Amino acid sequence: MKSYTAIIEKDQDTGLYVGYIPGFPGAHTQAATLEELRLNLCEVVEMLLEDV
């Protein structure tokens, strides 16, 4: 299994966590919790890898 490093920030205006994977176009998402963000990022990466 390959691992990726995500950059995560918390938007002060919305209170949402925003995450993206550098160098992986389209791999970005947002969520209310860190766990939800992690799951969302995993799902995005899986979808993007299917398109390759």
Secondary structure, 3 states (H helix, E strand, C coil): CCCCCCEEEECCCCCCEEEECCCCCCCEEEECCHHHHHHHHHHHHHHHHHCC
